[in-house]
Amino acid sequence: MFCLFRKWHAIAVLSMSLLACQQSPHPGLLQEGGCPPKQSPYLKQAPSIDGRITYCDQGDASTGEIRTTAYPAGTWRVTVMMAGYPDTEGVRILAVATDGSSTSTLKADKIGESWKSVTFQLPEAAQTHAFYLQLVDDATGPFGWAGMGFDRAGLSTTLPAHALPMALAVLTAHLWIILAGLLLPRTWTIPARALCAVLALGAASGCVIASYIASPTLGGIIAYGLAALPLLALPLRLRRGPAPIAEAAALHHIFFPSFLLTLLILWIGLYPFSWDGQDWQVAANRWRNLPMDSWLPLTFAEMVSAGRLDVPMIGDWLSSDRPPLQSGLYLLFFHSWLPGGGLIYQALSTWAQALVLVPLLVLVGTLPLRSQRAAIVFALALSPLVLLNGLFVWPKLFAATFCAIFHIVLFGPASIARPARWSMAGLAAAMAMLSHGGALFALVGSTAALLLLKRKQALWVLVKTGILAVSAYLPWVGYQRLIDPPGDRLLKWHFAGQVPVTQDSFLHVLRAAYADLGFGQWLAGRAYNLNSLMHGSFGFFGDALALFRSYSPAAITTVVDNSFFLRRLLAVVCVASVVAALHCLRAGKAPQLAPSAIPLRPGTRHSILVPALDPGDLRAWTDDHSSGRLLQLPDEHAGSTNHACSMPSAGTICRRRAQCRGRGTCLCLRQAF
């Protein structure tokens, strides 16, 4: 199923190479107007930036203008480095025709006290003439300045200095997780070992951050040991013959899509790699103007590795406000031969978010056609959800990875042994909560679904799962309550609107927030939230139609701003989920088939997305190439040549060849615990 990715290797490299050839020309920046960047004590200096700013002798009150030499006619996109606050009233970016025939205003967002690469889409009026860019600063109030320039470093400098360390960090993590999968029992299937390798990565990261909190010296020792453990154990595996090489190749095929996705996100997000990893703004502002939340795990990691406790940690953020697993991931490789800092943190964190493809690949492995599997994987990998959260690395996708593993383990094939089932689920739940607190909602949903479907049969499994998950999560609760209290600030923030730090309990703050709120006000708030979620969902189709009618920079900007990175994708996903749920409900009410295995019609077979997640009995014909044994241990079951198969005992799965039309495989599955 992964051969498709190998075929696209050359295309991916070629596409990136072509993208590198599309840099805008860099005309020389005229020196009249403005002043050198060093005039501002707040602006982060970048020696490779040849630019000017309007923050001069009078500070924010200074005025002036900066302009470039002319761009040739036909140029439709230009990339410049900008700093300051070009969105302030009185600060304008203009594209002025050299013959004076037209002047177009370009939109620029707030940047801040650092240089950022900004790409402008030129209006059609500006494209027909030679033009120059002009920054006009007439603002005299606070934040009334901006800067414009060009990065003279070039790819020959930035690629080895900035891009190569990130690529090496991703490669190191990729090899580590493959070697970790090799340490797992060989009787397990490759998909099961891949999921457990991800859990091992989370557990190792949790152990590292806990050790650093206890003692930086102990943390360093644990980090060295866990980072080197898979490599040290490799000779023991190689003594068993060529089988480990084949197993490593199979694990590589599962993890390689995440590796490729990581490189793609870093390439399109940070190109041309002028960013040196010293600040958070570049990655946070690449797609939207986002806050510094993605940088908090790095700040926490640097704090505990230095053996100190900063209160607040940075700005008004406490170290106990965000779960620590991504900090542990960074510290796991911090003592390797890789250099520390923002570049390595960004690379490792982007790779961690891209691991969400691993459980997805395991899920779609049950689909009969490779085209179906590829379509689903590419649809998610290239979605705004992944591209945005893959670069802005607040670890939401990292948490989603563990939530997906939790769901797979609970609802997956019964061939997983009972101890492995609850232990994997408990560890996945703990790792999800240690990645991002929002994972609680997904975990509750999966748990409730299991209780509704299995009831008493699932109760004991969930009890053991909960005990393990709570035990693994309790050390972080202790840190929140005892070392940097209160620890529940985000709960008060999101549920009660209490932003300043308070030692009052969450229930007290919640009661105070809702004490004077009537039912009508509460209902109006829920309606407002629903409107925010669904706003513009159907307007996307009009925007897309306008793009086909008039392919212009303005139409492209409208689609990107209104649809690509906003909530409309969420609304579309919600609608699709409702439709899928109704379809499954209708299928569940259909007349049951006879106990003997009957081949499904092709159309019906194609409508089953994830057969392994069916909570009841499943009898289906699948192609020879389908991965029916999602997590099945290969030496547990024997085949049979009978056309019909009696239902095996609870907790078993029989997979047998049958002489049937289509040369199908008879798959009889009964799930129990």
Secondary structure by P-SEA (a helix, b strand, c coil): caaaaaaaaaaaaaaaaaaaacccccccccccccccccccccccccccccccccccccccccccccccccccccccbbbbbbccccccccbbbbbccccccbbbbbbbcccccbbbbbbbbccaaaaacbbbbbbbbccccccccbbbbbbcccccccccccaaaaaaaaaaaaaaaaaaaaaccccccaaaaaaaaaaaaaaaaaaaaaaaaacaaaaaaaaaaaaaccccaaaaaaaacaaaaaaaaaaaaaaaaaaaaaaaaaaaacccccccccccccccccccccccccaaaaaaaaaaaaccccccccccccccccccaaaaaaaacccccccccaaaaaaaaaaaaaccaaaaaaaacccccaaaaaaaaaaaaacaaaaaaaaaccaaaaaaaaaaaaaaaacccccccaaaaaaaaaaaaaaaaaacccaaaaaaaaaaaaaaaccccaaaaaaaaaaaaaaaaaaaaaaacccccccaaaaaaaaccccccccccaaaaaaaaaccccaaaaaaaaaaaaaaaaccccaaaaaaaaaaacccaaaaaaaaacccccaaaaaaaaaaaaaaaaaaaaaaaccccccccccccaaaaaacccccccccbbbbbbcccccccccccccccccccccccccccccbbbbbbcccccbbbbbbbbbcc
